[in-house]
């Protein structure tokens, strides 16, 4: 956990140093998502680690504004509109924004190795043991349609299923 936090801090400092050459910003806008996978970012925010290490590195006093978003699609919009400097995206969200901005003035780059979290199927229905048990009568909540790991894995499962010609109805989970 410590090594991961140091790597993330190093990336944030590199990002800040790269932007400080251009305009000497004194503010860094960082976004995270909800959940245990973002614990290291919550610790960095709570203990003001970016500010502390930036000061120690001779960058002066910087203000870090932390935002929490429901999913990567919203963070991608914030990056593209210039309202964020750094976002903690999953691989799908990063791949999408990288592909859409490659070669443009707002080209987004990424760093890897943020965390590793298993996906689990959670349901209230006792007869559902796997994705194959879902029918067209079921609704499945995903954090973001088409870009979340859950949505992509469900699309892959639906495409590979020869038992059912129809796919489940897609709904977006309510934002906290």
Legacy VTK file of the C-alpha trace (Angstrom):
# vtk DataFile Version 3.0
C-alpha trace
ASCII
DATASET POLYDATA
POINTS 176 float
0.000 0.000 0.000
2.848 2.367 0.878
4.641 1.667 -2.412
1.430 2.264 -4.349
0.828 5.552 -2.528
4.389 6.668 -3.263
3.993 5.787 -6.952
0.735 7.711 -7.132
2.299 10.645 -5.292
5.246 10.578 -7.704
2.871 10.706 -10.650
0.929 13.607 -9.123
4.172 15.493 -8.414
5.353 14.832 -11.974
2.052 16.119 -13.287
2.322 19.192 -11.096
5.943 19.817 -12.095
5.069 19.444 -15.775
2.264 21.975 -15.503
4.265 24.316 -13.266
6.785 24.854 -16.073
3.998 26.237 -18.220
1.985 28.495 -15.915
3.188 28.124 -12.296
-0.143 26.840 -10.962
-0.655 26.758 -7.232
-3.699 24.521 -7.400
-4.062 20.862 -8.335
-7.544 19.474 -9.062
-7.742 15.739 -8.381
-10.687 13.351 -8.662
-11.366 9.958 -7.187
-14.333 7.633 -7.138
-16.319 6.054 -4.322
-15.251 2.729 -2.873
-12.477 0.768 -1.268
-10.398 0.833 -4.445
-9.741 4.524 -3.835
-8.625 4.172 -0.214
-5.086 5.324 -0.998
-6.446 8.561 -2.462
-8.678 9.080 0.577
-5.620 8.713 2.831
-3.653 11.154 0.662
-6.483 13.662 0.955
-7.044 13.196 4.689
-3.357 13.444 5.597
-2.627 16.152 3.000
0.238 14.074 1.619
0.429 15.815 -1.764
0.740 19.224 -0.107
3.295 17.938 2.405
5.516 16.272 -0.200
5.194 19.144 -2.663
6.408 21.492 0.066
9.311 19.150 0.864
10.210 18.982 -2.847
10.489 22.768 -2.988
7.314 23.361 -4.966
5.952 25.792 -2.394
2.446 25.886 -1.043
-0.057 24.279 -3.334
-3.747 23.776 -2.824
-5.199 20.397 -3.739
-8.912 20.313 -4.502
-10.307 16.788 -4.226
-13.534 15.800 -5.960
-15.400 12.509 -5.797
-17.267 11.289 -8.883
-19.520 8.282 -9.421
-17.649 6.898 -12.437
-15.037 7.475 -15.099
-17.413 8.860 -17.735
-18.090 11.922 -15.571
-14.375 12.320 -14.816
-13.588 12.131 -18.525
-15.999 15.015 -19.118
-14.332 17.024 -16.337
-10.869 16.363 -17.809
-11.976 17.378 -21.296
-13.626 20.568 -20.047
-10.467 21.595 -18.188
-12.009 21.241 -14.719
-9.604 18.476 -13.572
-5.853 17.955 -13.693
-5.749 14.325 -12.525
-8.429 11.638 -12.405
-8.291 8.097 -11.070
-9.855 6.178 -13.927
-10.214 2.486 -14.500
-8.608 0.901 -17.523
-11.774 1.225 -19.618
-12.274 4.926 -18.890
-8.593 5.631 -19.509
-8.558 3.704 -22.786
-11.623 5.580 -24.022
-10.378 9.067 -23.178
-6.868 8.313 -24.426
-8.230 7.123 -27.788
-10.548 10.131 -28.130
-7.879 12.730 -27.284
-4.769 11.210 -28.912
-3.134 13.814 -31.140
-5.354 16.670 -29.939
-4.423 19.738 -27.842
-6.149 18.128 -24.832
-4.395 14.762 -25.142
-4.856 12.719 -21.973
-2.089 10.458 -20.717
-2.264 7.839 -18.015
-0.375 5.946 -15.369
-1.021 2.360 -14.399
-0.813 0.299 -11.252
-3.473 2.053 -9.216
-5.064 -0.996 -7.570
-6.317 -4.501 -8.114
-9.875 -5.299 -7.083
-11.856 -8.405 -7.992
-15.340 -8.073 -9.453
-18.199 -9.889 -7.781
-21.764 -10.605 -8.783
-24.135 -9.341 -6.091
-27.845 -10.077 -6.289
-30.907 -10.402 -4.082
-32.278 -13.304 -6.094
-31.377 -16.767 -4.805
-31.839 -18.402 -8.223
-29.187 -16.200 -9.878
-25.799 -17.876 -9.488
-24.020 -16.460 -12.556
-24.507 -13.947 -15.364
-25.988 -16.747 -17.472
-28.948 -16.940 -15.049
-30.166 -13.448 -15.954
-33.067 -13.105 -18.362
-34.720 -10.239 -20.219
-36.892 -9.703 -17.115
-33.912 -8.621 -15.037
-32.385 -5.186 -14.728
-28.700 -4.838 -13.973
-27.274 -1.686 -12.409
-23.818 -0.589 -13.555
-21.816 2.498 -12.525
-21.582 3.743 -16.111
-23.163 2.381 -19.287
-20.660 1.147 -21.913
-17.482 2.224 -20.052
-17.471 0.553 -16.632
-15.795 -2.820 -16.141
-19.148 -4.250 -15.107
-20.922 -3.009 -18.232
-18.216 -4.279 -20.574
-18.051 -7.696 -18.907
-21.839 -7.997 -19.074
-21.803 -7.034 -22.760
-19.142 -9.665 -23.399
-21.173 -12.296 -21.532
-24.331 -11.368 -23.443
-22.496 -11.513 -26.778
-21.020 -14.927 -26.049
-24.257 -16.431 -24.743
-25.865 -18.704 -27.272
-28.640 -19.721 -24.887
-30.497 -16.399 -25.012
-30.964 -14.163 -28.030
-31.835 -11.126 -25.897
-29.659 -9.097 -23.529
-30.606 -7.756 -20.089
-32.041 -4.267 -19.698
-29.342 -1.780 -18.716
-29.840 0.753 -15.989
-27.491 3.208 -14.397
-27.119 3.013 -10.632
-28.204 6.162 -8.813
-25.416 8.594 -7.948
-24.652 8.843 -4.238
LINES 1 177
176 0 1 2 3 4 5 6 7 8 9 10 11 12 13 14 15 16 17 18 19 20 21 22 23 24 25 26 27 28 29 30 31 32 33 34 35 36 37 38 39 40 41 42 43 44 45 46 47 48 49 50 51 52 53 54 55 56 57 58 59 60 61 62 63 64 65 66 67 68 69 70 71 72 73 74 75 76 77 78 79 80 81 82 83 84 85 86 87 88 89 90 91 92 93 94 95 96 97 98 99 100 101 102 103 104 105 106 107 108 109 110 111 112 113 114 115 116 117 118 119 120 121 122 123 124 125 126 127 128 129 130 131 132 133 134 135 136 137 138 139 140 141 142 143 144 145 146 147 148 149 150 151 152 153 154 155 156 157 158 159 160 161 162 163 164 165 166 167 168 169 170 171 172 173 174 175
